[in-house]
Amino acid sequence: MRDPEEIEQILSETAEGDKPEKFEKLGLKLVDPFWRELPHCNIFACITPDILHQLHKGVFKDHLVNWATMCINDMQKDIKNKDQEEEIDRRFKAMTTHPDLCHFKKGISLISQWTGAEYKNMEKVFLGVIMGSVDSAVLHAVRAVLDFIYYAHFEVHTEDSITKLETAWKAFHVNKHVFVDKDIRQDFNIPKAHSAEHYGWSIRSLGTVDGFNTENSERLHIDFAKRAYRATNKKAYLQQMTTWLTCQEAVHKFDAYLQWAELPRLKPQNQNSQNSPSIFVSYER
């Protein structure tokens, strides 16, 4: 693991004209920022929110779920992998079925490949799953994060909804101390969690965050990667995938041409009309 303070020192020495040996050993390279000479440019303002990786996978699944699991029945951190995960699985299995809810029949510990849909289905029931097994402060923290996620999903925002989104995140900060008190966390210096601080500003400046959600493009992994790989013989597959995708693109283009060619042709119907300058057209196959 790189030491941030050491890296900063090496970069400072390099900027002053020195050539520290660790610069090349650590694989560091000098990059001329393209935005350096741009007037009134704040490059960090260009970093837009990503609901899928920052909230669903990051703040919720990778962090909050683990923290809440460690708090179940006030068990200690060193036995989390056995008792607490079994308890959280048991609670997911025991959840009442409903047509609009996903029932995790085998719990969640055995799921190896998570999707955006599974994250969202888990969020719908997670508060009920941990109810009665954790402190009220944990429930308030979980509720605050879930409220924030649901507000972030709005496709239309008002100043009132943005205020509620920011209030939900403040509520998490008010209750997050419970994870420190239980020795689960020492701090909350987590980049994905910090990004939530900027959601309100981003929505006001750039619009709703659903337009920047990478979940929209995740679907293309199936079309451009999985299906292309299945079409190969699994050996030297990269070139075969490229060829397959090129053929698919040609087929789609030709299909678009055929649809255009089959459109009704426009033909003037009453060219000799003297009563009106309007042009009448009729459709003819």
C-alpha positions, 0 to 999 in steps of 0.5 A: 500500500502506498503512503499518501504522505510519502507520495506527496513528499516525492511529488513535491521533490519532483516538482522542485526539479529533484529526481527521487529514486522512488518516483520510478519504483512506485510507477509514478508519472508526470502528467500535464493537466489539460485543465491547468490553463483553463480560466475559471475551471474547477476540475472537481466540479466535473466529477458527477455522482454515480448512484450505482457504485457510490450509493448502492454498492459503495455506501450501502452494500460495502459499508453500511450493511457490514457495519449493521451486521456487526452490530447485531445482538451487540456481538463482538467484531471477532465473531462476525463471520460466523454468528452475525452473518448467519443471523442476518441470513436467517432474518432475510430468509424469514422475511414475509413474501410480497409480490413487490419484494424480492425474497432472499431464500438463501440469505445474502452471504452466498451471493457472489455476483451482485447487480444493481437490482439486487442492491435495490431489492435488498434496500427495500427490506434491510431496515425491517431485517435488522429491526429488533436486533440493533440499537436505535442509533443504528436503525436511525443511521440506516434509515438516514442512508436509505432515505438519502438513496431514495431521494437521490433517485428522484427524476425531478427535484425541487428545492424542498426535495433537495433539502430533504436529501441533504437533511437525510445525510445530516441525520446519518452524521448525527447517528454514525457515532454508534459505529465508532462506539462499538469499535467497528469504525475509527473514522469515516474517511471513505471517498464514496461516503464523502461524495454524498456531501456533494449530491445537493450541489450537483443536482442544483448545478447539473440536474438530477443524478439519474442522467449520470448513473452508470447503471444505464450503461451496465446493461451494455456489458451483456450485449458487448461483452458476454454475448460476444464472448459466448460467440467465440471458441473461448481461445484468442477470444478478443479478436473473435469478439471484435469480429463478432461485434463488427458483424453485429454492427453491420447487421444493425446498420443494414436493418436500419437501411431496410426500414428506411427503404420501406417507409412510405414515399411522398408524392404530390396529389394536387399539383394543379390546384389554383385555389390554394398555395398549399401542397397536398401529399398522399402516402403511396407504397 
